[in-house]
Amino acid sequence: MFRTQRAADADWSGRTLSALRARRWEERVAQLGKVRNGALLGLTAQELRFRIEESWQAVPRKTARARQQEEAFQVVLKALPRQADCLAISEHSLLERLLMQCGCAELEDLEELEAALALRHRLWVDVGYLQGRVVARLDSRLAQPLREAMDRPAHNGLRMRLFSVHATLSGLLYIAGALDDSAPQRLFMEQVMQSDPQDEEAAHMARHYLWAAYDCVDYPQGVLLVHAALADPSPLAYGWDPPPEAPPLDAAQLLGGMQGVLPVEKALDDALIRQLRHALRPSQDAKLCVQELRLLAKQGAPLEALHHVLAPSLCVLETPAIRHAVRALWQGAPRWEGCGAPASQAVQ
């Protein structure tokens, strides 16, 4: 989903992945009202017009509210089978849960909330509060058409191709930090949709998949896909001309990117995890703590910031062995382009 425009936190403890996710949750839910029975139901004429304008559907304009509502619903129905094929993985999972839970599901984390907001852009669900809980509610008229669309053999084949492309793009984003969306869009059209490059509808669906599946920001050359942990994408968004593309990689590097830790980083992670095993507060997980430190290092955090972020998680004073392992991780984690490392060291 597109990020809201806000300045990056000056304190590195506010730039950890967990802090970013918590802040985004608060920002998203602050904009919600009472949930309705679907994306198109229970809206005033002005609300309906705004909902359609911000949607991902090409709905012809009608003057009367009832006619506009019906026109939008018919557009949704017509596009539904092909759009159901191209849902982001998080959208598809949430939709399956909605269909199993009679069309209403409580949203448990940021990933589900942003999946629900993407489905609202498709005019399939509404998102809001119900008895103090944040929920998504599916338009009940879409339940049976969605079941039929998702039961098609062609749907299952396309989803298998989508999983493969998603893993590749996620790996590339971990390695590069950010990618211009044009090459991923072409990849999705060619390998997932297997469509003609001139198919305009397919291009829109590929673009909407990327917007739903990854963090996005606008930048001078178009749209930039950014890694979820990258707190401040502005050095990458405004520091490149031409737009950033995937670096050359070998199989081990790409596999590491897909797994969220490069081969060169794995040993450094393991060494610090061993030192933290009996040094953390009971509520802290060593693997997650080390992941957050590594992701800060990749975006150019100074060594002192890593120690500052780690300190509240410790139940003992930092030992020399912990300090050595933190420094080794900080020195060895390849930086993302534009985040403080020479280009030759961006991928190892």
MOHU-V779570 format. One record per pair of residues at least 12 apart in sequence whose C-alpha atoms are under 8 Angstrom apart, sorted by sequence separation. I is the first residue (numbers start at 1). J is the second residue. If there is no record, write none. Layout:
<<I J> <I J>>
//
This chain:
<<39 51> <59 71> <60 72> <125 137> <126 138> <214 226> <215 227> <334 346> <335 347> <59 72> <125 138> <126 139> <189 202> <214 227> <215 228> <224 237> <273 286> <293 306> <334 347> <124 138> <125 139> <189 203> <214 228> <273 287> <334 348> <124 139> <169 184> <210 225> <59 75> <293 309> <307 323> <48 65> <58 75> <189 206> <220 237> <273 290> <293 310> <57 75> <94 112> <124 142> <185 203> <188 206> <219 237> <220 238> <269 287> <272 290> <57 76> <219 238> <307 326> <45 65> <52 72> <116 136> <306 326> <44 65> <48 69> <90 111> <91 112> <94 115> <185 206> <269 290> <289 310> <90 112> <94 116> <165 187> <185 207> <221 243> <269 291> <165 188> <91 115> <303 327> <90 115> <91 116> <185 210> <269 294> <162 188> <165 191> <181 207> <184 210> <88 115> <91 118> <106 133> <107 134> <165 192> <303 330> <91 119> <106 134> <107 135> <40 69> <106 135> <107 136> <181 210> <284 313> <105 135> <106 136> <161 191> <162 192> <104 135> <105 136> <161 192> <40 72> <104 136> <105 137> <281 313> <297 329> <40 73> <104 137> <159 192> <280 313> <281 314> <297 330> <103 137> <104 138> <158 192> <280 314> <281 315> <103 138> <158 193> <279 314> <280 315> <294 329> <298 333> <300 335> <103 139> <279 315> <280 316> <294 330> <297 333> <298 334> <299 335> <300 336> <103 140> <279 316> <298 335> <299 336> <98 136> <297 335> <298 336> <98 137> <294 333> <300 339> <98 138> <103 143> <299 339> <300 340> <181 222> <298 339> <299 340> <300 341> <180 222> <181 223> <180 223> <181 224> <99 143> <180 224> <181 225> <179 224> <180 225> <76 122> <178 224> <179 225> <275 321> <276 322> <76 123> <178 225> <179 226> <275 322> <76 124> <99 147> <178 226> <177 226> <178 227> <177 227> <272 322> <275 325> <173 225> <173 226> <174 227> <177 230> <272 325> <173 227> <271 325> <272 326> <178 233> <268 325> <272 329> <178 236> <268 328> <269 329> <268 329> <84 146> <183 245> <180 243> <57 121> <81 145> <179 243> <180 244> <265 329> <268 332> <55 120> <56 121> <57 122> <77 142> <80 145> <81 146> <84 149> <85 150> <179 244> <180 245> <230 295> <55 121> <56 122> <57 123> <80 146> <84 150> <178 244> <179 245> <229 295> <54 121> <55 122> <56 123> <179 246> <229 296> <265 332> <55 123> <77 145> <81 149> <264 332> <265 333> <80 149> <81 150> <230 299> <264 333> <85 155> <176 246> <52 123> <84 155> <176 247> <85 158> <86 159> <85 159> <89 163> <172 246> <86 162> <175 254> <39 120> <172 254> <175 257> <40 123> <171 254> <174 257> <25 109> <39 123> <171 255> <173 257> <174 258> <264 348> <25 110> <38 123> <39 124> <171 256> <172 257> <263 348> <24 110> <38 124> <39 125> <168 254> <171 257> <172 258> <174 260> <262 348> <38 125> <39 126> <170 257> <171 258> <22 110> <25 113> <37 125> <38 126> <170 258> <171 259> <21 110> <37 126> <171 260> <36 126> <168 258> <35 126> <36 127> <167 258> <35 127> <36 128> <35 128> <34 128> <35 129> <118 212> <253 347> <32 127> <33 128> <34 129> <35 130> <253 348> <32 128> <33 129> <34 130> <32 129> <115 212> <114 212> <29 128> <38 137> <39 138> <40 139> <239 338> <35 135> <37 137> <38 138> <39 139> <35 136> <36 137> <37 138> <38 139> <236 337> <35 137> <37 139> <38 140> <236 338> <37 140> <235 338> <236 339> <235 339> <29 134> <1 114> <1 118> <86 205> <86 206> <88 209> <91 212> <83 205> <87 209> <88 210> <86 209> <90 213> <88 212> <89 213> <87 212> <88 213> <56 208> <177 336> <176 336> <177 337> <175 336> <176 337> <176 346> <175 346> <176 347> <175 347> <2 211> <20 229> <1 211> <1 212> <17 228> <20 231> <1 213> <3 215> <17 229> <1 214> <2 215> <3 216> <16 229> <1 215> <2 216> <3 217> <15 229> <17 231> <1 216> <2 217> <16 231> <15 231> <9 231> <8 231> <8 232> <7 232> <18 292> <17 292> <16 292> <16 293> <17 295> <16 295> <16 296> <15 296> <12 296> <12 301> <13 305> <12 305> <13 308> <13 309> <12 309>>
//
